[in-house]
């Protein structure tokens, strides 16, 4: 066997660090609070990937001592920022009732699924609008050739940004490509194979 997984708990033990125990679900809540509050961003705690390289020791106690000399207020600042967000989350959790849960599930299952699976048409429509042309979705026969739709008379295939890495491996699509990437509040679309922006 050439690949072996080493868990974070094992790594901690190998490096002589104690394995902290946390109440069930608490780390998930703290991770969410940290994402929202950005409490451990470099501007607060420093660029840790660079700092760990700068540190010349190999014991966690020495690293802690070295780090705290360099950033004496970082842990306290991050803790306070995170604590404020946990308070906000607690307040939100107390407001979640059956109605909100049902609304969230419906939004995920019905609305987000529909939007997620139907945004190809939105991509075609936006491209056509920008080019001042008509658009249409592909017929089943055209789909079998890798065509998702047309902008004017240009056949296009709509693929996620990650497809660029796989392109040419096992699929040969002989049409113009439109790539998209899902972002926090929508999708980012690359129409560069169809037209250039001026």
matplotlib code that plots the C-alpha trace (Angstrom):
import matplotlib.pyplot as plt

x = [0.0, 1.6, -0.9, -1.6, -3.8, -2.6, -5.3, -4.9, -5.2, -2.3, -0.3, -0.9, 0.2, 3.3, 4.2, 3.7, 0.6, -2.4, -5.6, -8.3, -11.8, -14.8, -18.5, -20.5, -21.2, -19.3, -16.4, -18.9, -20.5, -17.1, -16.0, -19.1, -18.7, -15.1, -16.0, -18.5, -16.4, -13.1, -11.6, -8.5, -7.6, -4.0, -4.7, -5.6, -3.4, -0.7, 0.1, 0.5, 1.9, 4.8, 5.3, 5.6, 8.3, 10.1, 10.0, 13.1, 12.0, 10.2, 8.3, 4.8, 5.5, 8.4, 6.2, 3.5, 6.1, 7.7, 4.3, 2.9, 6.0, 5.4, 1.6, 0.8, -2.8, -3.8, -5.4, -7.4, -8.5, -9.6, -11.3, -13.4, -14.3, -15.3, -17.3, -19.3, -20.3, -21.2, -23.6, -25.1, -25.5, -27.1, -29.6, -30.3, -30.7, -33.3, -35.4, -35.4, -38.8, -40.8, -41.9, -38.3, -37.0, -39.8, -39.1, -35.3, -35.9, -38.3, -35.8, -33.1, -35.1, -37.3, -35.8, -32.0, -32.3, -34.3, -31.9, -28.9, -30.1, -31.6, -28.9, -27.7, -30.6, -29.7, -26.1, -27.4, -29.9, -27.3, -24.8, -27.4, -28.5, -24.8, -24.4, -27.8, -28.8, -31.4, -30.7, -32.2, -31.6, -30.3, -32.6, -32.0, -30.2, -27.9, -27.3, -26.0, -23.3, -22.3, -24.2, -26.2, -27.7, -27.1, -26.4, -27.4, -26.2, -23.2, -23.5, -22.1, -21.4, -21.7, -19.3, -18.0, -14.6, -13.2, -13.9, -10.9, -8.6, -10.4, -11.0, -9.7, -9.2, -12.3, -14.6, -14.2, -16.6, -16.2, -18.1, -17.4, -17.2, -18.8, -17.3, -18.9, -17.9, -20.3, -19.5, -21.1, -24.0, -24.4, -22.2, -19.2, -19.4, -16.5, -17.8, -14.3, -14.6, -17.7, -16.7, -14.3, -15.3, -14.6]
y = [0.0, 3.3, 5.8, 6.1, 8.7, 10.4, 12.1, 15.5, 13.8, 11.5, 14.4, 16.3, 13.2, 12.8, 16.4, 16.2, 18.3, 17.5, 16.6, 19.1, 17.8, 19.9, 19.4, 17.8, 20.2, 23.1, 23.0, 23.3, 26.3, 27.9, 27.2, 28.9, 31.8, 32.2, 32.2, 35.0, 37.0, 36.5, 36.4, 34.5, 36.4, 37.5, 41.1, 39.8, 36.8, 37.3, 35.2, 31.9, 29.9, 32.4, 32.7, 28.9, 28.9, 31.8, 29.9, 27.8, 25.4, 22.1, 22.1, 23.4, 25.1, 27.1, 28.0, 29.3, 31.4, 32.7, 33.5, 35.3, 37.5, 38.5, 38.9, 39.4, 40.5, 38.3, 35.4, 37.9, 39.9, 36.8, 35.4, 38.6, 38.8, 35.2, 35.5, 38.4, 36.3, 33.3, 35.6, 36.6, 33.0, 32.1, 34.9, 33.6, 30.0, 31.1, 32.7, 29.5, 27.9, 25.3, 27.9, 29.1, 25.5, 24.7, 27.9, 27.1, 23.5, 24.7, 27.3, 24.7, 21.9, 23.9, 27.3, 26.7, 23.4, 25.0, 28.0, 25.7, 23.4, 26.1, 28.7, 27.5, 29.4, 32.5, 32.3, 32.0, 34.8, 37.2, 36.4, 37.0, 40.2, 41.4, 40.5, 41.8, 38.4, 35.8, 32.6, 29.2, 26.0, 22.9, 20.2, 16.7, 15.8, 18.8, 18.0, 14.6, 16.5, 18.5, 21.6, 23.3, 26.1, 28.8, 32.5, 33.8, 31.0, 30.2, 26.7, 26.8, 24.4, 25.6, 24.0, 24.7, 26.4, 23.1, 21.5, 23.3, 21.0, 17.9, 19.3, 17.0, 14.0, 12.0, 14.4, 16.4, 19.2, 21.1, 24.2, 27.5, 27.1, 29.3, 28.6, 29.5, 29.4, 29.5, 32.3, 33.3, 35.2, 33.8, 32.7, 34.3, 33.6, 33.6, 34.5, 35.0, 32.3, 33.9, 37.6, 40.0, 42.9, 46.4]
z = [0.0, -1.1, 0.3, 4.0, 5.6, 8.8, 10.7, 12.4, 15.7, 14.9, 13.6, 16.9, 18.9, 16.7, 17.3, 21.0, 21.1, 23.3, 21.4, 22.5, 23.1, 22.1, 22.7, 19.9, 17.0, 18.6, 16.1, 13.2, 14.8, 15.6, 12.0, 10.7, 13.1, 12.0, 8.3, 8.9, 11.3, 9.5, 13.0, 12.0, 8.8, 8.4, 9.3, 12.8, 13.4, 10.8, 7.7, 9.5, 6.5, 6.3, 10.1, 10.5, 7.9, 9.7, 13.0, 13.4, 16.2, 16.2, 19.5, 19.8, 23.1, 21.5, 18.5, 20.9, 22.8, 19.6, 18.0, 21.1, 21.3, 17.7, 17.9, 21.6, 21.1, 18.2, 20.1, 22.3, 19.2, 17.3, 20.3, 20.8, 17.1, 17.1, 20.4, 18.9, 15.9, 18.2, 20.1, 16.7, 15.7, 19.1, 18.5, 15.0, 16.2, 18.7, 15.9, 13.8, 14.1, 12.0, 9.5, 8.8, 8.5, 6.0, 4.0, 3.9, 2.8, 0.0, -1.1, -1.3, -2.9, -5.2, -5.9, -5.7, -7.6, -10.4, -10.6, -10.4, -13.2, -15.4, -15.4, -18.8, -20.3, -18.3, -19.7, -23.2, -22.7, -21.2, -24.0, -26.7, -25.0, -25.0, -28.7, -29.7, -31.1, -30.4, -28.5, -28.2, -26.2, -28.1, -29.4, -28.0, -31.2, -30.9, -27.2, -28.3, -30.2, -27.1, -28.0, -25.2, -27.2, -29.8, -29.6, -33.0, -35.3, -33.1, -31.4, -27.9, -25.1, -21.5, -19.0, -15.5, -15.3, -13.9, -17.3, -18.8, -17.0, -18.4, -21.9, -24.5, -22.3, -23.4, -25.0, -28.2, -28.5, -31.8, -30.8, -29.0, -25.2, -22.5, -19.1, -15.8, -12.2, -9.3, -6.9, -3.6, -5.0, -8.5, -11.4, -13.2, -17.0, -19.5, -23.0, -24.4, -27.0, -28.4, -28.4, -26.9, -24.6, -25.8]

ax = plt.figure().add_subplot(projection="3d")
ax.plot(x, y, z, "-o")
ax.set_aspect("equal")
plt.show()
